[in-house]
Amino acid sequence: MDTALSGQVALVTGSASGIGRATALMLAAAGAQIALVDRDAVGLAAVASVIGPNTRTFEADLGNGGSLPGLVSSVLAAFGRIDILVNCAGITGISQTERQSVIDFSDAQLDAVLGINLRAPLILTREVGKHMVVRGGGGRIVNVSSSSAFRATTSPPIYAASKAGINALTRSAAAELGPYGVNVNSVAPGPTRTSMLASADRHLEELVKDGPLANLTHTVSEPDDVAAVIRFLCLPDSRQMTGQVLHTSAGLVV
Ligand SMILES: NC(=O)c1ccc[n+]([C@@H]2O[C@H](COP(=O)([O-])OP(=O)(O)OC[C@H]3O[C@@H](n4cnc5c(N)ncnc54)[C@H](O)[C@@H]3O)[C@@H](O)[C@H]2O)c1
């Protein structure tokens, strides 16, 4: 049995599905207790039933920034501490068949994408970071960025801007929280087989072989490929890594 993270509590957003779900399962397998956060109550219950007793579900809409301090208080009331924060929940704001254009988007689309992808991680970093500083003993924060933040084409502009913001947040938070023993890093996945790309599933294999989303190994990432790197960033093995963006896109961004 893996006990590398036993005694630790991890709050994982977006953990009802995809990369967040895979991350929650891996951190739980390493011995951590998991606060599963998502707006999808059914998905949360399904993940909790796989993990077993060492978990609690917290149904929350991360687009409602005002509710997030209360969410963190609820997690602290349930577990007593938070050692790991994984900001994974995210949306593109469009379906795979739509385009997002810098000269054609609605304010509602802008608010939704920035609210969930950037504002929520900022507020959760503030609330959980404050707890880690006061508690002492350090912690880990891992943000989920995207290869979209590093590309000019085939990169929805609002989504890309939100993920570039995540990279800046990662550096700033790493600098400020480093003296308190809190490491802050992000991972930048390329096309990964989750519900976010469900409507593109039929073409994923083709997408990574040829064209602007082609990667160097011509392979599609699975949620576990990304989750394994997030787990590494939560382990003592990565103690000298902070303020970094780790690319899990098979060389789509080099
Ligand atoms: N799949 C990819 O190809 C890919 C590539 C690069 C980056 N990412 C990033 O990976 C992260 C995880 O996405 P995924 O691919 O696993 O997609 P996913 O759709 O499978 O999972 C996203 C999760 O976030 C939750 N969520 C969305 N809005 C929410 C809200 N307002 N409140 C609470 N929960 C909310 C969803 O319910 C879902 O469980 C995202 O930040 C995404 O931008 C994904």
The ligand as a MOL file (V3000), in Angstrom:
LIG
                    3D

  0  0  0     0  0            999 V3000
M  V30 BEGIN CTAB
M  V30 COUNTS 44 48 0 0 0
M  V30 BEGIN ATOM
M  V30 1 N -9.0010 17.6790 -22.0450 0
M  V30 2 C -8.0640 18.4100 -22.6100 0
M  V30 3 O -7.7070 18.1990 -23.7730 0
M  V30 4 C -7.3890 19.5130 -21.8240 0
M  V30 5 C -6.2570 20.1220 -22.3910 0
M  V30 6 C -5.6240 21.1330 -21.6840 0
M  V30 7 C -6.1150 21.5240 -20.4490 0
M  V30 8 N -7.2140 20.9220 -19.9320 0 CHG=1
M  V30 9 C -7.6880 21.3970 -18.6250 0
M  V30 10 O -7.8530 20.2940 -17.7610 0
M  V30 11 C -8.7930 20.6470 -16.7320 0
M  V30 12 C -9.7580 19.5000 -16.5290 0
M  V30 13 O -10.5370 19.3450 -17.6940 0
M  V30 14 P -10.9380 17.9030 -18.2780 0
M  V30 15 O -10.3040 17.7790 -19.6000 0
M  V30 16 O -10.7130 16.8670 -17.2660 0 CHG=-1
M  V30 17 O -12.4870 18.1410 -18.5720 0
M  V30 18 P -13.7810 17.5330 -17.9110 0
M  V30 19 O -14.8820 18.2640 -18.5800 0
M  V30 20 O -13.7510 16.0480 -17.9820 0
M  V30 21 O -13.6870 17.9550 -16.3870 0
M  V30 22 C -13.9380 19.2730 -15.9520 0
M  V30 23 C -14.6550 19.2120 -14.6110 0
M  V30 24 O -14.8300 20.5470 -14.1530 0
M  V30 25 C -16.1360 20.6560 -13.6210 0
M  V30 26 N -16.6140 22.0230 -13.6750 0
M  V30 27 C -16.7870 22.7910 -14.7740 0
M  V30 28 N -17.3310 23.9710 -14.4300 0
M  V30 29 C -17.5140 23.9570 -13.0880 0
M  V30 30 C -18.0420 24.8660 -12.1470 0
M  V30 31 N -18.5620 26.0430 -12.5240 0
M  V30 32 N -18.0580 24.5350 -10.8440 0
M  V30 33 C -17.5790 23.3110 -10.4360 0
M  V30 34 N -17.0820 22.3980 -11.2910 0
M  V30 35 C -17.0490 22.7110 -12.6010 0
M  V30 36 C -16.9850 19.7480 -14.5020 0
M  V30 37 O -18.2370 19.3930 -13.8820 0
M  V30 38 C -16.0510 18.5720 -14.7210 0
M  V30 39 O -16.2270 17.5880 -13.7210 0
M  V30 40 C -9.4440 21.9580 -17.1830 0
M  V30 41 O -8.8960 23.0360 -16.4630 0
M  V30 42 C -9.0460 22.0530 -18.6460 0
M  V30 43 O -8.9780 23.3890 -19.0920 0
M  V30 44 C -7.8620 19.9160 -20.5840 0
M  V30 END ATOM
M  V30 BEGIN BOND
M  V30 1 1 1 2
M  V30 2 2 2 3
M  V30 3 1 2 4
M  V30 4 1 4 5
M  V30 5 2 4 44
M  V30 6 2 5 6
M  V30 7 1 6 7
M  V30 8 2 7 8
M  V30 9 1 8 9
M  V30 10 1 8 44
M  V30 11 1 9 10
M  V30 12 1 9 42
M  V30 13 1 10 11
M  V30 14 1 11 12
M  V30 15 1 11 40
M  V30 16 1 12 13
M  V30 17 1 13 14
M  V30 18 2 14 15
M  V30 19 1 14 16
M  V30 20 1 14 17
M  V30 21 1 17 18
M  V30 22 2 18 19
M  V30 23 1 18 20
M  V30 24 1 18 21
M  V30 25 1 21 22
M  V30 26 1 22 23
M  V30 27 1 23 24
M  V30 28 1 23 38
M  V30 29 1 24 25
M  V30 30 1 25 26
M  V30 31 1 25 36
M  V30 32 1 26 27
M  V30 33 1 26 35
M  V30 34 2 27 28
M  V30 35 1 28 29
M  V30 36 1 29 30
M  V30 37 2 29 35
M  V30 38 1 30 31
M  V30 39 2 30 32
M  V30 40 1 32 33
M  V30 41 2 33 34
M  V30 42 1 34 35
M  V30 43 1 36 37
M  V30 44 1 36 38
M  V30 45 1 38 39
M  V30 46 1 40 41
M  V30 47 1 40 42
M  V30 48 1 42 43
M  V30 END BOND
M  V30 END CTAB
M  END
